[in-house]
Amino acid sequence: MKYLVLGSSGQIGSHFCKYIEKSAGHSAIPFDLVRDPAEDLRCNVPLLTERMHQADFVIFLAFDVGGALYLQQYQNTYEFIANNVKLMNNTFDALRALGKPFIFASSQMANMLQSPYGILKAVGDHYAKALNGITVKFWNVYGVEHDPKKFHVITDFIKKARRHGKVEMISNGQEERQFLYAEDCCECLHKLSLNHQSIPRDKNLHITNFRWNKIIEVAEIIGRQMKVPILPGAQTIDPTQSFKKNEPDPFILEFWRPTTSLEEGIRRVIAETP
């Protein structure tokens, strides 16, 4: 199969391209603004249509998004909202015109109406449902990242440990998250794509490890592995996700189960992060 990977230079997209070619024996067609300015989903519809014609399946990962600090700074801006609306409109229009099977990458924040990011993902969910696509909801997928402005918490802590010999936290670390290693996520996306015709469209597909970890626990794992001290901050909450704590739907476990522990996943990211 040939997979068109929209957002192929992102955290999940870059892992998926490697996974689909090295581990699954398929072909990846990369498409990302970071890779090539011509591959801008906000405006280059002809090129998108050309690449989509070549594909058997589309993995729609592209979105203007980053970690909690990035969302706090940008998600209420006109540019953030406009970028995501434009890329969704163009991509879903192309999917509708060509009738390609696809997976849309949503978020567990899609029901958090205080968050513009969550609202935009919810809009994408409705687009995907109207086109009979598969929608998955990611829960804090982590792996190697390259854009410092968009670092998520694990990469941020690793970089702090490497550069400063310590991890200075913004919060006290008591907030909880569910984390999933990127390769496990890629395996799940691959399995869902192979079974896309039989996947119920009325079920929630939450891609996570189904285990809650406090941020302080994440920091302590990194501290132990990198042999640096952990310095918790004074802030008690993360305003990006603090309004509501979701619980994942376990239906996805009928098709796939995560296999990488948080400790092992972090160890791999540390080894691969420059």
N, C-alpha and C positions, 0 to 999 in steps of 0.2 A: 504493500500500500504506500501511497504518497501522501504525507501529511503536510498541509500548509499550516505553519506555526506562526500565528500573528502575535507579535511580542516575543520574538525568538531570542532577543538579546537580554531579556529580563531574567529575573532570578529563577522562575520556573521554566520559562521558555528555553533558556540556554541549556538547562539540565535535560529538558524533554528532547531537544534535538539530538543530544549525545545519546540519551537512553534509547530513542527509537531506532537509531542507526546501529549502535554498538551492541545493545542488549536484545532488541526485538527484531532486527534484520529488515527494517523498513527504511523508507527514504523520507527525509525532512526537507521541506521547502521553506527556508527562513524568510521572514518578513518583519522588519523592524526599523523604525526611524533612526535609532541609534546606529544600526548597522550601515544604513544607506539613507541619506536625506530624501531620496526619491521614494522610499517606502514609507510615506507619511499617510496613514489611514485617514487623516483629517481632510485630505485634499486629492490624493492621487488615486482616484477610483479606477481609471483605465488599467493601471499597473496591477492593482489589487484584483481586478476582474481577470486579467491575463493569468496571474499566478493561481487564482482559484480554479480556473479552467483546468489547470494541470494536476490538481489535487483530487484525491479520492475522499479525503476527510479533512475538516478544518478544526484546528484547536485555537479558539479565540481567547487568548490570554492578555492581549494588549489593553492597557489602561494607564492613565496618568495617576500613579499611586506610589506611595512609599510607606515608610514606617510611621509610628505614632507622631514623631516630631514633624515629619513632612506634612501629614494630614492636618495637624494643629495649625501649621503655618499657611497652608495653601488651599485646603478644601473649601473654604468660604470665598475664594476669589473667583472673579469672572472667568479668568483664563482656565482654571482647573475645571470648572463646570462646562465651559464651552469646548475644551479639548475632548472631554469624554463624550459629550453629546454628539459632536461631529464624527468622531471615530466610530461610535456605535451606529449612528444613522447610516454611514457609508458602508460599514461592514454588513450590517443586517440587510440593507438593500441588495448588496451583492449576493448574499446567501439566499435571499428570496428569489432573485432573478435566475440563479444557477441551480438552485435546489440541492445544494451540497449538504450532506450530513455534517453536523458540527457539535462541539461541546463549547458552551459559554462558561467562562470562569467568573463565578459570582463570589460572594463573601458571606461569612456568618454575620456580618454587620448589615446585611440587606434589610433587616427589619428594624434597624436603629434610625428612626426618623429624625433624630436630632443631628444626624451626620449627613452632610451633602454627599459624601462618598457612598454611604449606605443607601441613600435614596437613588443615586445614579445606578448602583448595582441592581437595585430593585426594578428600575426601569428596564435594564438589560434582561432581567429575569422574564419580564412580560414580553419583550421582543422575542426571546428564545422560545417561550411557550407558544406564541402565535405562529412560529415557524416550525413547531414540533421538534425543536432541538433539545439537546440534553443540557441541563444547568447543574453545575456543581458548586458547592459552597466551600471555599478554602478556609482553613483555620490555621493562621500563622505558620505558613510553610516557610522553612528556612533552608538556606544554602549559601554558597559563595555569592557575594554581591560586589559590584564594581563602582556604583555611583554613590559617593559619600552623602549626597543630599537625601538619598532615599533609603539609607541603611535601616534595617529592622533591628530589633533589640539584640539578637545574638551576634550579628556582625558588628554592631556598634560596640558591644562589650569586648569582643575579640580585638577590634582595632584599638580601643582604649588600653587594653592590657599590653598590646604589642608596642604601642607608641609611648605610653607613659609609665608602664610597669605597675599599673594598678587599674582597677575598675571603679570609677566614680559614678555612682548612680544618681539619677534625678529624683526618683521616688525611694520610699523605704523598701520597696520590693514585695509588698504584701499582696499586690494585685495578682490575679491568677489568669493563666492562658493555657491553651492546648497547642502544642507545637508538633509539626510533622516535617520529617526530613524530606528534602526535595526529590530524592530518588524514589522513595515510597510513593510520593504524589504522582510521579511520572508513570510508575507501574500501574497505579489506579486509573489514570487517564487512558492508558493503553488498553487495559481490560474493558473499560467502559466503551471505548471506540469499537472494539471488536464485537461487542454485544449490543451496539446502539439500537438495533431494531427491536430487541426484546426488553430494553430498559423501560420500566413504567415511567411515564412522563408526569404522573401525579404524586410521585414519591420524592422525598427530600434526599439528596445525595451529598452528605456532609463528609468532606475529606479531611480527616483529622486522626490523631492517635488515640483519642478518647480518654486521655489522662490529663488531669489538671496539674499544673505546676506553677508555683509562685515565681515571680521574677527574681526574687532573692535566691531561689534554688538554682535557677539558670546561671545567675552570676557566680554562685558558689562552685558549680561544676566547672565553669570557665576558670575561676580562680585556682581550683585544685589542679586542673590540667595544665595551666600555663604558669602555675606557681607565682601568683601575684595576689596582693591583698584586695579585699572587696570593701568599698566605702559606701554604705547606703546613704541616700539623701533624706531630706526632711519631708518632701511632698508625699502625701498619702494616697493619691488617686491618679489615675490616667484619665483625663477628661475625654479622650477620644472614645473610650468604650465603657465608661463608668456608669452609664445610665441603666444598663440592663445586662444581666449575665445570661447568655444563651446556653442551652444544652443541645448537644448534637444529636441528630436522628441516627440511630444505629443501622438503618436499612442498608447502607452501603456495604456492611459486613457480609451480606449475602454474595457479593461479587469479589471482595478484596479485603485483606487485612494488613495493617502496617506491621513491619518487621524490625525496624531500626529503633533502638532505644534512644532516648534523648542524649544520654552520655556518649554513645557511639556516634550519633549524628554530629554532635558538637565536636568530637574528636576529629572527624573527617573534615569538617569545615575549617577548623583551626589549621589542619595540615595543608589545606588547599588555598587558604587565604594569605596573600602576600603581606 
